[in-house]
Amino acid sequence: MSKPCKDVVSANKDGQSLPPTPVPSKKQILNVVSSSLLVRVLSVLAGLASTVALARVLGPSEYGIYAFALATLAILAVPVQVGLPTLVLRVTAQANASEEWSVLRGIWTWATLMTSAGTLVVIGLVLTWLAIAGDKLTDEERQVILIGLPLVPLFAAERVRAAALRGLKHIWASGFPGGIFRPVLLAFLVLGTAAIAGKQSVTAVVALILAGIAAAAAFGLGALLILKLRPSGMNEFSSRQFKHREWLRSIGPLSLIAGLQILMQNFDFLMLGLMRGNDEVGQYRIAVSVASLAIFNLTVINFVVQPYFAEAHARNEQQRLQRIAGASAMVAFGSTAVILPLVWFAGEWGLTWIFGAGYVEAFIPLIILMLGQSVSAYFGSVGNLLTMGGYERRNLRTAAIATVANIALNGALIPIYGTTGAAIATGSSIGVLNLLLWLEARKILRIDSSPFGTFKKVE
């Protein structure tokens, strides 16, 4: 039987005493880590299942159109996201720790209103983009973008809901609807439609419709979970406290950070689609999907540590921040060092066996992207370390530098080298971003987020 938690009384940066922090037992820590690992493992497997189903049924060209539409919508949907998930996670973790239930109600309502307003902006942006693009887009590309439009608010609401549950430390519930249930349902819908109506009937347009059905089902499940798992103390408070000025001050930098991250993640797809063709977009999408395995443990760690970073920052517990940051980087980089050789040796055979012969040319971009992700794993959860402490403006500056570098490199390399050029641009910009963030964390917080930080004491 594990020992009960002891309480540690802390103070915030202004010297005000806060409710005692429960120090978790080893068993409790193990339960959190194991549940988080299980969620991420199943999420990766579910995402891989949907990717394999779509890639094999659609083929490189149609899958390229599907990927191009998702990337375009992701870029145009920046006003809906406006950094809300990060803000919701941070405020939820802090309000839950200090039992400010009216603030908790307020941030959830405020985020819903902001998402709704952003959706209207996105509709206008999509229509404007389609008008400007003109003959650069085929009729099918236009059609999939319009059909995929309902995915924008559904994905945005899902991310906000997941952030709220992560802030409450309900790791399983935060990751299951969007990370596991939705991609598994999409895989079943795609394969089922292909089996019933024939493989040729499943086009990129049909795939977007099926993706919308899966997203709507996941949204409904997530809404039920947050109603069931919200803190019992919220039931005693019907009032809502809105900190408009504070949240708006934070949302500006967080919006730009989220927007820059989305640009880095999707601009290469957009440029490949406009400059090279749908086949290369499809191949590159596979390379990006598989490369995400290189930072699998880092995504697990980010999933876990964000609320703990927020709490430690609020209580000014610097040594706790250092310990969490260093240990998480050691685990993330160690796992990456194992995964990279496995992908290298599996090579073209693995891509052909899993996704089909049409995706074998994704191998070189895959290796380049994985090298960039290895750099990201080495520097650990440094972006979250800064953002959860309210240093989003520093995060924004470094993200802007990396994004400008990414766009410039994509513009220069994609016309010449295609998917390999896109991988070089994205992989190198990922490395630049994480190096700059690491330097910022050393300067501002005196915390080393690399594996060597595990052995460092904060003065």
SULPEJO-V930168 format. One record per residue. N is the residue number from 1. RES is the residue in one small letter. PSI is psi as a letter, one per 40 degrees, with the letter a starting at -180 (none if undefined). OMEGA is omega in degrees with one decimal (none if undefined). NEAR is the number of other C-alpha atoms within 12 Angstrom. Layout:
n res psi omega near
N RES PSI OMEGA NEAR
N RES PSI OMEGA NEAR
This chain:
n res psi omega near
1 m h -178.3 7
2 s i 179.0 13
3 k i 178.7 11
4 p i -178.9 13
5 c i 169.7 16
6 k i -179.5 13
7 d h 176.9 14
8 v h 179.8 17
9 v h -177.4 18
10 s i 175.4 26
11 a i 177.5 22
12 n a -175.0 24
13 k e 178.6 17
14 d e 178.1 12
15 g e 179.5 12
16 q h -179.6 14
17 s i -178.7 17
18 l i 175.9 27
19 p i -176.7 22
20 p i 177.9 19
21 t h 176.8 25
22 p h 176.8 20
23 v h -173.3 20
24 p i 175.3 19
25 s i 178.7 17
26 k d -179.8 16
27 k d 179.5 16
28 q d 177.0 19
29 i d 179.9 20
30 l d 179.5 16
31 n d 179.7 20
32 v d -177.9 26
33 v d -177.3 27
34 s d 178.7 21
35 s d 177.6 26
36 s d 178.8 34
37 l d 179.4 26
38 l d 179.0 29
39 v d -177.5 34
40 r d 177.1 36
41 v d -179.5 25
42 l d 177.5 27
43 s d 178.6 32
44 v d 179.2 34
45 l d 179.3 25
46 a d 177.5 29
47 g d 177.6 32
48 l d 179.1 33
49 a d 179.8 31
50 s d 178.5 36
51 t d 179.1 40
52 v d -179.7 36
53 a d -179.8 34
54 l d -177.3 46
55 a d -177.4 45
56 r d -177.8 35
57 v d -176.2 35
58 l d -172.8 38
59 g i -173.9 34
60 p d -175.1 36
61 s d -180.0 31
62 e d 177.2 37
63 y d 175.3 43
64 g d 177.2 41
65 i d 178.2 45
66 y d -179.7 47
67 a d 178.4 47
68 f d 179.1 47
69 a d 179.6 45
70 l d 179.7 42
71 a d 179.0 37
72 t d 179.5 41
73 l d 179.3 44
74 a d 178.9 38
75 i d -179.3 33
76 l e -176.8 38
77 a e -179.7 43
78 v d 179.1 37
79 p d 178.4 37
80 v d -174.8 44
81 q d 176.0 46
82 v f 176.1 43
83 g e -174.9 40
84 l d -178.1 45
85 p d -179.8 42
86 t d 179.0 48
87 l d -179.5 47
88 v d 179.1 45
89 l d -176.6 43
90 r d -178.7 48
91 v d 179.3 49
92 t d -179.8 44
93 a d -178.5 39
94 q d -179.7 39
95 a d 178.4 34
96 n d 179.6 37
97 a d -178.5 31
98 s e 177.1 26
99 e f 175.6 24
100 e g -171.3 27
101 w d 179.3 30
102 s d 175.3 27
103 v d 179.7 33
104 l d 176.0 40
105 r d -177.6 33
106 g d -177.1 27
107 i d 179.1 42
108 w d 178.2 40
109 t d -179.1 26
110 w d 179.4 28
111 a d 178.2 40
112 t d 179.1 29
113 l d 179.2 22
114 m d 178.3 31
115 t d 180.0 33
116 s d 179.4 24
117 a d 179.5 21
118 g d 179.4 28
119 t d 178.3 31
120 l d 177.7 23
121 v d -178.0 23
122 v d 178.4 32
123 i d 177.4 29
124 g d 179.4 20
125 l d -179.8 27
126 v d 179.7 33
127 l d 177.5 21
128 t d 179.5 15
129 w d -179.7 23
130 l d 178.7 26
131 a d -178.7 14
132 i d -175.7 13
133 a d 176.3 19
134 g b -176.0 15
135 d e 179.4 14
136 k d 179.3 20
137 l i 174.6 26
138 t i 178.8 20
139 d d -179.1 17
140 e d 177.7 26
141 e d 176.6 38
142 r d -176.6 31
143 q d -177.9 26
144 v d 177.7 38
145 i d 179.2 39
146 l d -179.9 31
147 i d -179.6 28
148 g e -177.0 40
149 l d 178.2 37
150 p e 178.3 32
151 l d -175.9 38
152 v d 178.9 42
153 p d 179.8 36
154 l d 178.3 35
155 f d -179.8 38
156 a d 178.8 41
157 a d 178.2 40
158 e d -179.7 40
159 r d 178.1 38
160 v d 179.1 43
161 r d 178.8 47
162 a d 178.8 40
163 a d 178.9 41
164 a d -179.6 47
165 l d 175.1 44
166 r d 176.2 41
167 g d 176.1 43
168 l e 179.0 36
169 k f 170.8 39
170 h g -170.8 33
171 i d -177.3 38
172 w d -177.6 37
173 a d -179.5 37
174 s d -174.8 42
175 g e -172.2 43
176 f d -174.2 38
177 p d -176.4 39
178 g d -175.2 42
179 g d -175.9 39
180 i d -175.0 33
181 f d -175.7 36
182 r d -179.6 36
183 p d 177.5 37
184 v d 178.0 35
185 l d 179.1 30
186 l d 178.7 37
187 a d 179.1 32
188 f d -180.0 28
189 l d -179.6 31
190 v d -178.8 41
191 l d 179.0 31
192 g d 177.8 22
193 t d 178.8 25
194 a d -179.6 24
195 a d -176.3 16
196 i d -173.7 14
197 a e -177.9 15
198 g i -176.6 15
199 k d -176.9 24
200 q d -178.6 20
201 s e -178.8 20
202 v g 178.4 31
203 t a 176.9 33
204 a d 178.4 40
205 v d 179.0 33
206 v d -179.9 33
207 a d 177.9 45
208 l d 177.1 39
209 i d 179.2 28
210 l d 177.1 36
211 a d 177.5 39
212 g d 177.8 32
213 i d 179.7 28
214 a d -179.9 33
215 a d 179.0 37
216 a d 177.7 30
217 a d 178.5 26
218 a d 177.9 36
219 f d 179.0 33
220 g d 178.8 23
221 l d 179.4 27
222 g d 178.9 36
223 a d 178.1 27
224 l d -178.5 18
225 l d -177.3 25
226 i d 174.6 33
227 l d -177.4 20
228 k d -169.7 16
229 l e 179.0 26
230 r i -176.4 29
231 p i -178.9 28
232 s d 179.3 15
233 g d 179.1 20
234 m d -178.5 24
235 n d -178.5 17
236 e e -177.2 15
237 f h 176.5 18
238 s e -178.5 14
239 s i 177.8 17
240 r h 177.2 21
241 q h -178.6 21
242 f h 176.7 22
243 k g -170.8 22
244 h d -175.7 18
245 r d -179.8 10
246 e d -178.3 16
247 w d 178.3 30
248 l d 176.2 21
249 r d 179.4 19
250 s d -172.6 32
251 i d 178.9 38
252 g c 177.0 24
253 p d -179.9 30
254 l d 177.7 39
255 s d -179.6 34
256 l d 177.1 32
257 i d 179.5 41
258 a d 179.2 36
259 g d 178.6 31
260 l d 177.4 37
261 q d 178.9 35
262 i d 176.4 33
263 l d 179.7 34
264 m d -177.4 38
265 q d -170.8 37
266 n e -175.3 37
267 f d 179.2 41
268 d d 176.4 47
269 f d -178.6 49
270 l d -178.3 44
271 m d 175.7 37
272 l d -179.7 39
273 g d -177.9 40
274 l d -173.1 31
275 m d -171.2 28
276 r d -178.7 31
277 g i -173.5 31
278 n d 179.9 35
279 d d -178.2 34
280 e d 175.3 43
281 v d 178.8 46
282 g d 178.7 46
283 q d -178.6 49
284 y d 177.0 51
285 r d 177.4 48
286 i d 179.0 48
287 a d 179.9 42
288 v d -178.9 39
289 s d -178.8 34
290 v d -179.4 42
291 a d 178.4 37
292 s e 176.5 38
293 l d -178.0 38
294 a d 179.5 40
295 i f 179.7 41
296 f d -178.9 40
297 n d 178.4 39
298 l d 176.8 40
299 t d 175.2 35
300 v d -177.9 38
301 i d 177.2 41
302 n d 179.5 36
303 f d -175.2 40
304 v d -164.8 42
305 v e -175.7 43
306 q d 179.2 46
307 p d 178.8 41
308 y d 172.9 45
309 f d -178.4 41
310 a d 179.2 42
311 e d -177.7 41
312 a d 175.6 38
313 h d -178.3 35
314 a d -178.0 35
315 r e 177.9 31
316 n f -179.4 27
317 e g -173.2 28
318 q d -178.4 33
319 q d 177.1 25
320 r d 176.4 28
321 l d -179.2 41
322 q d -178.5 39
323 r d -179.8 30
324 i d -177.2 39
325 a d -178.1 48
326 g d -178.5 36
327 a d -179.4 31
328 s d 178.1 42
329 a d 179.6 41
330 m d 180.0 32
331 v d -177.5 32
332 a d -177.5 36
333 f d 178.1 35
334 g d 179.8 26
335 s d 178.7 28
336 t d 179.6 34
337 a d 178.2 26
338 v d -174.5 21
339 i d -175.3 28
340 l d 178.1 32
341 p d 179.4 17
342 l d 178.3 19
343 v d 179.3 29
344 w d -176.6 26
345 f d 176.8 15
346 a d 169.5 20
347 g a -174.3 25
348 e d 179.2 25
349 w d -179.3 20
350 g d 179.1 24
351 l d -179.4 31
352 t d -176.5 22
353 w d -175.6 16
354 i d -171.1 24
355 f d -178.1 36
356 g i -175.1 27
357 a d -177.5 20
358 g e -175.4 30
359 y e -176.5 38
360 v d -178.9 28
361 e e 177.3 31
362 a e -171.8 39
363 f d -177.6 36
364 i d 175.0 32
365 p d 179.6 39
366 l d -178.8 42
367 i d 179.6 38
368 i d 179.4 36
369 l d -179.5 43
370 m d 175.3 40
371 l d 176.6 36
372 g d 178.6 34
373 q d 176.9 43
374 s d 176.2 39
375 v d 178.3 37
376 s d 179.3 42
377 a d -179.0 47
378 y d -178.0 39
379 f e 171.0 46
380 g a -175.1 50
381 s f -171.7 49
382 v d 178.2 50
383 g d 177.2 44
384 n d 178.5 43
385 l d 179.7 51
386 l d -174.7 43
387 t d -179.5 39
388 m e 176.8 39
389 g e 179.0 40
390 g e -179.5 33
391 y f -176.1 30
392 e d 179.4 35
393 r d 174.8 26
394 r d 177.7 33
395 n d -179.2 39
396 l d -177.8 33
397 r d -179.3 23
398 t d 178.1 35
399 a d 179.1 38
400 a d 178.8 31
401 i d -178.4 27
402 a d -178.9 33
403 t d 176.6 37
404 v d 177.6 25
405 a d -179.8 29
406 n d -179.4 38
407 i d -179.7 33
408 a d -179.8 24
409 l d 176.8 30
410 n d -180.0 37
411 g d -178.5 28
412 a d -170.2 22
413 l d -176.4 26
414 i d -179.9 35
415 p d -176.7 22
416 i d -170.7 16
417 y e 176.2 22
418 g b -176.1 35
419 t d 177.3 45
420 t d 176.5 35
421 g d 177.6 34
422 a d -180.0 48
423 a d 178.0 46
424 i d -179.6 36
425 a d -176.8 38
426 t d -179.2 47
427 g d -179.1 40
428 s d 179.3 32
429 s d 174.6 40
430 i d 178.1 40
431 g d 178.9 34
432 v d -179.1 28
433 l d -175.0 38
434 n d 175.6 37
435 l d 179.7 33
436 l d 177.0 30
437 l d 178.4 41
438 w d 178.1 39
439 l d 177.9 25
440 e d -179.8 31
441 a d 176.8 36
442 r d -175.8 24
443 k d -172.9 16
444 i d -172.2 20
445 l e -174.2 30
446 r f -178.3 23
447 i h 177.7 38
448 d h -176.0 41
449 s e 177.7 45
450 s i 177.6 38
451 p d 179.7 31
452 f e 179.2 23
453 g e 178.9 32
454 t d -174.5 25
455 f e -175.3 20
456 k i 173.7 24
457 k h -179.7 17
458 v h 179.8 20
459 e none none 10
